[in-house]
């Protein structure tokens, strides 16, 4: 990893510690090629900001990254000022998630809370062929205008940003994978408990599970998957609930607006207020989707077979863990299991070819079909306005899904700087009105 003794230019924005400059070579960002790079020696002295994309997973992920020596802080700032900050640097036609992420970064850096000379930002990258793959240059362009000394880190498995990315040691990657499995299960159990609780308990169960999983990583026992899966299942099963029929609403779509409260206007909270049960597919499904696409590339497009072989090994490992979690969840009996990824692939083949992999590609219709056949036929397809892959594979596939599953009640909702929360919620309320009418019948 290349290093430089060049001194960062002064910040144009505020921040605690203005005028302070790092003194050692390992603590200096490399500014060659006109942007700073993050070196290994900066881990101990830099705060790394990440956008609030994964509210169910970041508590555990941040803890795991801290074990690697990274000081990570999740941003929770939101509001119109965040969107407006993003609009100053990102065109309205650019991907809405990019606008949200950049807005959060700049709003946070301007808050005075951080020493901008010892702060970096982190973004995940799948390397797909859509607007999201331009996140890093868009973020760098925005930071160059106001905070040119702030490095941008990339967390990716596609070989992007090799000189300024998170160091992915095998043990670290395995811990990240377990973090996602546990985060997915906590999310699923919470959403199957919160709408039905007779007294407050789901939130406490969530905190209890997160702390237990953190302790498991600290003691190195996190690989005892069965033990901690049952711990999570039992913790939520202990919450008193009322058995009643509620509308189950699946959430699919672009990865950011699917999970991020800022990106989807707190969609899960809105559905809970409407008396519904949100059903959010596992984040691990997206990871498996990305992994298997690399295997499919060799078969469909003649890509590197050695790379496909390695990804095939990773797929078997991850899918094997998912199968065990599903088996234990079914055996426990209290909660509906998450989708089996091989079943998702089968469902995708009935709607669209697995070679359609731009953005979330074939995963969206596969998830819609899986939701429809498991009792969550009311579906919100959340998509950034103008997101071509999601309009094709999401909204464009809705007719085929409805033909296969006549009870499917799908609404596509665009998320955009000019779209009001009221308008978005009204569209969802119309879908819910149909769902309630059908329930009454």
C-alpha positions as CSV (number, residue, x, y, z in Angstrom):
1,X,0.0,0.0,0.0
2,X,1.6,3.2,-1.2
3,X,2.3,5.9,1.4
4,X,3.3,9.5,1.1
5,X,4.6,12.3,3.4
6,X,2.6,14.9,1.7
7,X,0.6,17.1,4.1
8,X,-3.2,17.2,3.7
9,X,-4.6,20.6,2.6
10,X,-6.6,22.5,5.2
11,X,-10.3,21.8,5.6
12,X,-12.8,24.1,4.1
13,X,-15.4,22.9,6.6
14,X,-15.5,23.0,10.4
15,X,-14.4,20.4,12.8
16,X,-12.8,19.9,16.2
17,X,-9.0,19.8,15.9
18,X,-8.6,22.2,13.0
19,X,-5.0,23.0,12.3
20,X,-3.8,19.6,13.8
21,X,-1.8,17.6,11.3
22,X,-0.6,14.0,11.6
23,X,3.1,13.8,12.2
24,X,4.1,10.2,11.4
25,X,4.4,8.5,8.0
26,X,1.9,5.8,8.9
27,X,-0.6,8.4,10.0
28,X,-0.6,10.5,6.8
29,X,-3.0,10.0,3.9
30,X,-1.4,9.6,0.5
31,X,-2.5,12.4,-1.9
32,X,-1.1,11.1,-5.1
33,X,-3.5,10.9,-8.0
34,X,-5.3,13.9,-6.4
35,X,-7.1,12.1,-3.6
36,X,-6.0,10.8,-0.2
37,X,-5.6,7.1,0.5
38,X,-6.1,5.3,3.8
39,X,-3.1,3.4,5.0
40,X,-2.9,0.7,7.6
41,X,-1.1,3.0,10.1
42,X,-4.1,5.3,10.2
43,X,-6.5,2.7,11.7
44,X,-5.7,3.6,15.3
45,X,-6.0,7.4,14.9
46,X,-8.9,7.8,12.4
47,X,-12.6,7.6,12.9
48,X,-14.4,6.0,9.9
49,X,-17.9,7.1,9.2
50,X,-20.4,4.8,7.5
51,X,-23.9,5.6,6.3
52,X,-26.9,4.2,8.2
53,X,-27.7,1.6,5.6
54,X,-28.1,-1.6,7.7
55,X,-29.8,-0.7,11.0
56,X,-30.2,-4.4,11.8
57,X,-26.6,-5.5,11.2
58,X,-24.4,-2.5,11.9
59,X,-24.3,-2.9,15.7
60,X,-22.6,-6.3,15.2
61,X,-20.6,-5.3,12.1
62,X,-19.1,-2.3,13.8
63,X,-18.1,-4.4,16.8
64,X,-16.4,-6.9,14.4
65,X,-14.5,-4.1,12.6
66,X,-13.4,-2.8,16.0
67,X,-11.8,-6.2,16.6
68,X,-9.7,-5.5,13.4
69,X,-8.6,-2.2,14.8
70,X,-11.0,0.1,12.9
71,X,-12.8,2.8,14.8
72,X,-16.1,2.9,13.0
73,X,-19.1,5.2,13.7
74,X,-22.5,4.8,12.1
75,X,-24.2,8.0,11.0
76,X,-27.8,8.6,12.1
77,X,-28.2,12.2,10.9
78,X,-31.2,12.7,8.6
79,X,-33.7,15.2,7.5
80,X,-34.1,17.6,4.7
81,X,-30.8,19.3,5.4
82,X,-29.0,16.0,4.7
83,X,-30.8,15.6,1.3
84,X,-30.1,19.2,0.4
85,X,-26.4,18.8,1.3
86,X,-26.3,15.8,-1.1
87,X,-28.0,17.8,-3.8
88,X,-25.2,20.4,-3.6
89,X,-22.8,17.9,-5.0
90,X,-24.8,15.2,-6.8
91,X,-27.1,15.9,-9.7
92,X,-30.8,15.1,-9.1
93,X,-30.7,12.5,-11.8
94,X,-27.9,10.6,-10.1
95,X,-28.7,7.5,-7.9
96,X,-30.7,8.6,-4.9
97,X,-28.8,6.4,-2.5
98,X,-25.5,8.1,-3.6
99,X,-27.2,11.4,-2.8
100,X,-28.3,10.3,0.7
101,X,-24.8,8.8,1.5
102,X,-22.9,11.9,0.4
103,X,-25.4,14.2,2.2
104,X,-24.9,12.2,5.4
105,X,-21.1,12.4,5.1
106,X,-21.0,16.1,4.5
107,X,-23.6,17.0,7.0
108,X,-21.7,15.0,9.6
109,X,-18.3,16.5,8.7
110,X,-19.7,20.0,8.9
111,X,-21.3,19.4,12.3
112,X,-18.1,20.1,14.3
113,X,-18.3,16.7,16.0
114,X,-15.4,15.2,14.2
115,X,-11.7,16.0,13.7
116,X,-11.8,16.2,9.9
117,X,-8.0,15.7,9.8
118,X,-8.4,12.3,11.4
119,X,-11.7,11.2,9.8
120,X,-12.4,8.9,6.8
121,X,-15.6,7.6,5.2
122,X,-16.4,4.0,4.2
123,X,-18.7,2.8,1.4
124,X,-19.5,-0.8,0.4
125,X,-19.2,-1.7,-3.3
126,X,-20.6,-4.7,-5.2
127,X,-19.0,-3.6,-8.5
128,X,-22.2,-4.1,-10.5
129,X,-22.9,-2.3,-13.8
130,X,-25.3,0.4,-12.5
131,X,-25.0,4.0,-11.2
132,X,-24.1,2.8,-7.7
133,X,-20.7,1.7,-9.0
134,X,-19.9,5.4,-9.4
135,X,-20.2,6.0,-5.6
136,X,-16.5,6.3,-4.9
137,X,-15.7,8.9,-7.5
138,X,-18.9,10.8,-6.6
139,X,-18.0,10.8,-3.0
140,X,-14.4,11.9,-3.7
141,X,-15.6,14.7,-5.9
142,X,-17.9,16.0,-3.2
143,X,-15.2,15.7,-0.5
144,X,-12.6,17.3,-2.7
145,X,-14.7,20.4,-2.8
146,X,-15.1,20.8,1.0
147,X,-13.0,18.2,2.9
148,X,-10.1,17.2,0.5
149,X,-8.1,15.6,3.3
150,X,-10.8,13.0,4.1
151,X,-10.0,9.5,2.6
152,X,-12.6,7.3,1.1
153,X,-12.4,3.6,1.9
154,X,-14.1,0.8,0.0
155,X,-15.4,-2.5,1.4
156,X,-15.7,-4.8,-1.6
157,X,-15.0,-8.2,-2.9
158,X,-14.7,-7.2,-6.6
159,X,-11.1,-6.0,-6.6
160,X,-12.1,-2.3,-6.5
161,X,-10.0,0.2,-4.7
162,X,-7.2,-2.2,-3.8
163,X,-5.0,0.7,-2.6
164,X,-7.5,2.3,-0.3
165,X,-9.8,-0.4,0.8
166,X,-10.5,-2.4,4.0
167,X,-7.9,-5.2,4.4
168,X,-10.0,-8.4,4.1
169,X,-8.1,-11.2,5.9
170,X,-9.8,-14.6,5.8
171,X,-10.7,-14.6,9.5
172,X,-12.2,-11.1,9.2
173,X,-14.3,-12.2,6.2
174,X,-15.6,-15.2,8.1
175,X,-16.5,-12.9,11.1
176,X,-18.3,-10.6,8.7
177,X,-20.3,-13.5,7.3
178,X,-21.4,-14.7,10.7
179,X,-22.4,-11.1,11.6
180,X,-24.8,-11.0,8.7
181,X,-26.3,-14.4,9.6
182,X,-26.9,-13.2,13.2
183,X,-28.2,-9.8,12.1
184,X,-30.6,-11.4,9.6
185,X,-32.0,-13.7,12.2
186,X,-32.5,-10.9,14.8
187,X,-34.2,-8.8,12.1
188,X,-36.5,-11.6,11.1
189,X,-37.5,-12.6,14.7
190,X,-38.0,-8.9,15.7
191,X,-40.4,-8.3,12.8
192,X,-42.3,-11.4,13.7
193,X,-42.6,-10.4,17.3
194,X,-43.0,-6.6,17.5
195,X,-46.4,-6.3,15.7
196,X,-47.9,-8.9,18.1
197,X,-46.4,-8.1,21.5
198,X,-48.9,-7.7,24.3
199,X,-46.4,-5.8,26.4
200,X,-43.1,-4.2,25.4
201,X,-40.4,-6.8,24.9
202,X,-39.2,-7.0,21.4
203,X,-36.8,-4.1,21.7
204,X,-35.3,-5.5,24.9
205,X,-34.9,-8.9,23.2
206,X,-33.1,-7.3,20.3
207,X,-30.6,-5.5,22.6
208,X,-30.1,-8.7,24.6
209,X,-29.3,-10.7,21.4
210,X,-26.9,-8.1,20.1
211,X,-25.0,-7.9,23.3
212,X,-24.8,-11.7,23.5
213,X,-23.5,-12.0,19.9
214,X,-20.9,-9.3,20.6
215,X,-19.7,-11.2,23.6
216,X,-19.5,-14.3,21.4
217,X,-17.2,-12.6,19.0
218,X,-15.1,-11.3,22.0
219,X,-14.6,-14.8,23.3
220,X,-14.1,-16.4,19.9
221,X,-17.2,-18.6,20.4
222,X,-19.2,-16.9,17.5
223,X,-18.8,-20.0,15.3
224,X,-21.1,-22.0,17.6
225,X,-23.9,-21.2,15.2
226,X,-26.5,-23.5,16.6
227,X,-26.1,-22.3,20.2
228,X,-26.6,-18.6,19.2
229,X,-29.3,-19.3,16.7
230,X,-31.3,-20.9,19.5
231,X,-30.4,-18.1,21.9
232,X,-31.9,-15.6,19.5
233,X,-35.0,-17.7,18.8
234,X,-35.6,-18.3,22.5
235,X,-35.1,-14.6,23.4
236,X,-37.8,-13.4,21.0
237,X,-40.1,-16.4,21.8
238,X,-40.1,-15.3,25.4
239,X,-41.8,-12.0,24.5
240,X,-45.6,-12.3,25.2
241,X,-47.6,-12.0,22.0
242,X,-51.2,-12.1,20.9
243,X,-52.0,-14.6,18.2
244,X,-53.9,-12.6,15.6
245,X,-54.0,-12.3,11.8
246,X,-52.1,-9.3,10.5
247,X,-51.2,-8.1,7.0
248,X,-47.7,-9.3,6.2
249,X,-45.9,-6.8,3.9
250,X,-42.7,-7.9,2.1
251,X,-40.0,-5.3,1.2
252,X,-37.9,-5.8,-1.9
253,X,-35.9,-3.5,-4.1
254,X,-32.6,-1.7,-4.5
255,X,-30.2,-2.8,-1.6
256,X,-29.9,0.7,0.0
257,X,-33.5,1.8,-0.1
258,X,-34.6,-1.7,0.9
259,X,-32.8,-1.4,4.3
260,X,-31.9,2.2,5.0
261,X,-34.3,4.2,7.1
262,X,-33.1,7.4,5.5
263,X,-33.4,5.9,2.0
264,X,-36.9,4.5,2.4
265,X,-38.4,7.1,4.7
266,X,-38.5,4.7,7.7
267,X,-40.7,2.2,5.8
268,X,-40.5,-0.6,8.4
269,X,-41.6,1.9,11.2
270,X,-44.5,3.1,9.0
271,X,-45.7,-0.5,8.3
272,X,-45.6,-1.2,12.1
273,X,-47.7,1.9,12.8
274,X,-50.2,0.7,10.2
275,X,-50.6,-2.6,12.1
276,X,-48.7,-4.7,9.6
277,X,-45.8,-7.2,9.9
278,X,-42.8,-6.2,7.8
279,X,-41.1,-9.1,6.1
280,X,-37.6,-8.1,5.0
281,X,-35.5,-10.7,3.1
282,X,-32.1,-11.6,4.5
283,X,-29.1,-9.5,3.6
284,X,-27.2,-12.7,3.2
285,X,-29.4,-13.4,0.2
286,X,-27.9,-10.4,-1.5
287,X,-24.4,-11.7,-0.6
288,X,-25.2,-15.1,-2.0
289,X,-26.6,-13.5,-5.1
290,X,-23.4,-11.6,-5.7
291,X,-21.3,-14.7,-5.1
292,X,-23.3,-17.0,-7.3
293,X,-23.3,-14.4,-10.1
294,X,-19.6,-14.9,-10.3
295,X,-20.1,-18.6,-10.7
296,X,-22.7,-18.0,-13.4
297,X,-20.4,-15.6,-15.2
298,X,-18.1,-18.5,-16.2
299,X,-21.0,-20.6,-17.5
300,X,-22.9,-17.8,-19.3
301,X,-20.3,-15.3,-20.3
302,X,-17.0,-17.4,-20.4
303,X,-15.5,-15.5,-17.5
304,X,-12.5,-16.7,-15.5
305,X,-13.1,-20.3,-14.4
306,X,-10.6,-20.1,-11.6
307,X,-12.4,-17.2,-10.1
308,X,-15.7,-19.0,-10.5
309,X,-14.3,-22.0,-8.7
310,X,-13.2,-20.0,-5.7
311,X,-16.6,-18.2,-5.6
312,X,-18.2,-21.6,-5.8
313,X,-16.4,-22.8,-2.7
314,X,-17.5,-19.6,-0.9
315,X,-21.1,-20.2,-2.0
316,X,-21.2,-23.8,-0.7
317,X,-19.8,-22.6,2.7
318,X,-22.3,-19.8,3.1
319,X,-25.3,-21.6,1.7
320,X,-24.5,-24.6,4.0
321,X,-24.7,-22.2,7.0
322,X,-28.0,-20.7,5.8
323,X,-29.5,-24.2,5.4
324,X,-28.6,-25.0,9.0
325,X,-30.2,-21.8,10.3
326,X,-33.4,-22.6,8.4
327,X,-33.5,-26.1,9.7
328,X,-33.1,-25.0,13.3
329,X,-35.7,-22.2,12.9
330,X,-38.2,-24.7,11.6
331,X,-37.4,-27.2,14.4
332,X,-37.8,-24.4,17.0
333,X,-41.4,-23.9,15.7
334,X,-42.1,-20.3,16.8
335,X,-40.9,-18.3,13.8
336,X,-41.2,-18.6,10.0
337,X,-37.7,-19.3,8.5
338,X,-36.0,-17.1,6.0
339,X,-36.0,-18.0,2.4
340,X,-33.8,-20.9,1.1
341,X,-31.5,-19.3,-1.5
342,X,-31.6,-22.3,-3.8
343,X,-35.4,-22.0,-3.8
344,X,-35.0,-18.3,-4.7
345,X,-32.8,-19.4,-7.7
346,X,-35.5,-21.8,-8.8
347,X,-38.2,-19.1,-8.6
348,X,-36.0,-16.7,-10.5
349,X,-35.7,-19.2,-13.4
350,X,-39.5,-19.2,-13.7
351,X,-39.5,-15.4,-14.2
352,X,-36.2,-14.1,-15.5
353,X,-32.8,-15.5,-16.5
354,X,-30.1,-15.5,-13.9
355,X,-27.9,-13.7,-16.4
356,X,-29.9,-10.6,-15.7
357,X,-27.6,-9.4,-12.8
358,X,-27.3,-5.6,-13.1
359,X,-28.2,-4.0,-9.8
360,X,-30.3,-6.5,-7.8
361,X,-31.3,-8.2,-11.1
362,X,-33.0,-11.5,-10.8
363,X,-33.0,-11.4,-7.0
364,X,-35.9,-9.0,-6.9
365,X,-38.4,-11.1,-8.8
366,X,-37.2,-14.2,-7.0
367,X,-37.8,-12.5,-3.6
368,X,-41.3,-11.3,-4.8
369,X,-42.2,-14.8,-5.8
370,X,-40.9,-16.3,-2.5
371,X,-42.8,-13.7,-0.5
372,X,-46.0,-14.4,-2.4
373,X,-45.8,-18.2,-1.9
374,X,-45.1,-17.9,1.8
375,X,-48.0,-15.6,2.8
376,X,-46.5,-12.2,2.3
377,X,-48.2,-11.5,-1.0
378,X,-48.5,-7.7,-0.2
379,X,-45.2,-6.3,-1.5
380,X,-43.5,-2.9,-1.6
381,X,-40.9,-2.7,-4.3
382,X,-38.7,0.1,-3.2
383,X,-36.6,1.7,-5.9
384,X,-34.6,4.9,-6.5
385,X,-36.2,7.0,-9.2
386,X,-34.6,6.3,-12.5
387,X,-32.9,3.1,-11.4
388,X,-33.0,1.1,-14.6
389,X,-32.1,-2.3,-13.2
390,X,-34.8,-2.1,-10.5
391,X,-37.5,-0.7,-12.9
392,X,-36.8,-3.7,-15.2
393,X,-36.3,-6.5,-12.7
394,X,-38.7,-5.1,-10.1
395,X,-41.6,-3.1,-11.5
396,X,-41.1,-4.7,-14.9
397,X,-41.4,-8.2,-13.5
398,X,-44.5,-7.5,-11.4
399,X,-47.0,-8.6,-14.2
400,X,-45.3,-12.0,-14.5
401,X,-45.4,-12.4,-10.7
402,X,-49.1,-11.5,-10.6
403,X,-49.9,-14.0,-13.3
404,X,-48.1,-16.8,-11.4
405,X,-49.5,-15.6,-8.0
406,X,-52.9,-14.0,-8.5
407,X,-53.1,-12.9,-4.9
408,X,-49.8,-10.9,-5.2
409,X,-50.5,-7.2,-4.3
410,X,-47.5,-5.3,-5.5
411,X,-46.8,-1.6,-5.3
412,X,-43.6,0.0,-6.8
413,X,-42.6,3.1,-4.8
414,X,-40.0,5.5,-6.1
415,X,-37.6,7.2,-3.7
416,X,-36.3,10.5,-4.9
417,X,-35.3,14.0,-3.5
418,X,-38.4,15.5,-4.9
419,X,-40.8,12.7,-3.7
420,X,-42.6,13.5,-0.5
421,X,-42.9,11.0,2.3
422,X,-46.7,11.7,2.3
423,X,-47.0,10.7,-1.3
424,X,-44.9,7.6,-0.8
425,X,-47.0,6.5,2.2
426,X,-50.3,7.2,0.4
427,X,-49.3,4.8,-2.4
428,X,-48.5,2.2,0.2
429,X,-51.8,2.9,2.0
430,X,-53.7,2.2,-1.2
431,X,-52.0,-1.2,-1.4
432,X,-52.8,-1.8,2.2
433,X,-56.5,-0.9,1.6
434,X,-56.6,-3.7,-1.0
435,X,-54.9,-6.1,1.4
436,X,-57.5,-5.3,4.2
437,X,-60.4,-5.7,1.8
438,X,-59.1,-9.1,0.8
439,X,-58.5,-10.1,4.4
440,X,-62.1,-9.1,5.2
441,X,-63.4,-11.3,2.4
